[in-house]
Amino acid sequence: MGIENKKVNVDIDGDGKPDLNLDLKTLIIIVGGIISLTMTYSTLTKQIDINKQEIEVAKKLPPQQSLELLEQKIQFLTPFKSKLLD
């Protein structure tokens, strides 16, 4: 009988009969899942705090001018420029 086949009997209500029959593999999976969820939550909350700080810094920066609109206007007006110069 290997260690992975060991059973853990849990008596919740105190009547002397086991209410839960868990093996070691199941317990390891449950503990690993809880650790994984805790680490994910911790990482996400840290990332949210970092993003909030970056947003506050970005609010203090001057607005950037979009060059795409200017380039569209130049492309549109270029044919008219040659007509005006002639």
Backbone torsions as a table, in degrees:
resi	resn	phi	psi	omega
1	MET	NA	117.0	-178.3
2	GLY	-81.4	171.4	-178.5
3	ILE	-67.4	-27.2	-178.8
4	GLU	-73.5	-12.8	179.5
5	ASN	-97.8	5.3	179.5
6	LYS	-69.0	138.0	179.8
7	LYS	-104.8	143.5	174.9
8	VAL	-118.9	120.0	179.1
9	ASN	-101.9	126.0	-176.7
10	VAL	-113.2	125.0	177.0
11	ASP	-104.5	108.6	-175.4
12	ILE	-86.5	-44.1	-172.8
13	ASP	-91.8	-2.3	173.7
14	GLY	78.2	20.5	-179.9
15	ASP	-89.6	1.3	178.5
16	GLY	90.4	-10.2	177.1
17	LYS	-102.5	137.1	179.8
18	PRO	-68.1	128.8	178.6
19	ASP	-87.5	-32.4	179.1
20	LEU	-124.8	132.8	174.4
21	ASN	-113.9	105.6	-178.0
22	LEU	-118.4	142.2	173.0
23	ASP	-97.0	169.3	-175.0
24	LEU	-62.4	-37.4	-179.7
25	LYS	-62.2	-41.9	179.4
26	THR	-65.8	-41.8	178.4
27	LEU	-62.4	-41.0	178.5
28	ILE	-64.3	-40.4	178.8
29	ILE	-64.9	-41.7	179.6
30	ILE	-64.4	-47.1	179.5
31	VAL	-63.6	-41.9	177.9
32	GLY	-62.9	-38.9	178.0
33	GLY	-65.3	-41.8	178.9
34	ILE	-65.0	-42.6	178.1
35	ILE	-63.2	-42.5	179.6
36	SER	-61.9	-45.8	178.8
37	LEU	-64.1	-39.7	179.1
38	THR	-64.3	-43.8	179.2
39	MET	-65.8	-39.5	178.1
40	THR	-63.0	-44.9	178.6
41	TYR	-61.3	-44.2	-180.0
42	SER	-61.8	-44.4	179.9
43	THR	-64.1	-42.3	-179.5
44	LEU	-66.8	-40.1	179.5
45	THR	-67.0	-37.2	175.9
46	LYS	-64.1	-41.2	-179.3
47	GLN	-66.7	-36.4	177.3
48	ILE	-63.9	-42.3	178.2
49	ASP	-63.3	-42.0	178.5
50	ILE	-63.1	-43.2	179.5
51	ASN	-63.7	-38.6	177.8
52	LYS	-62.3	-41.9	178.8
53	GLN	-64.6	-41.1	179.5
54	GLU	-66.6	-34.9	177.9
55	ILE	-66.2	-41.4	178.7
56	GLU	-64.1	-38.9	177.3
57	VAL	-65.8	-41.9	-178.5
58	ALA	-66.5	-30.2	178.4
59	LYS	-65.6	-28.4	-178.7
60	LYS	-82.7	-15.3	-179.3
61	LEU	-76.8	152.0	176.2
62	PRO	-68.9	150.0	-179.5
63	PRO	-65.4	143.2	179.0
64	GLN	-87.3	142.0	179.6
65	GLN	-90.1	133.6	-179.8
66	SER	-79.4	120.1	179.0
67	LEU	-84.8	-13.6	-179.0
68	GLU	-63.9	-42.1	179.4
69	LEU	-65.8	-39.7	178.6
70	LEU	-65.5	-39.8	178.6
71	GLU	-65.0	-36.9	177.2
72	GLN	-64.9	-41.0	179.2
73	LYS	-65.1	-40.4	179.3
74	ILE	-64.4	-43.4	178.4
75	GLN	-63.0	-37.1	-179.2
76	PHE	-71.1	-38.7	-174.7
77	LEU	-86.8	-12.4	-177.9
78	THR	-58.6	-44.7	177.8
79	PRO	-63.7	-32.9	179.8
80	PHE	-72.8	-29.0	179.4
81	LYS	-63.1	-42.5	-179.4
82	SER	-67.8	-32.7	177.1
83	LYS	-69.0	-38.4	-178.4
84	LEU	-71.0	-31.9	-178.0
85	LEU	-80.1	-18.3	-179.7
86	ASP	-81.1	NA	NA
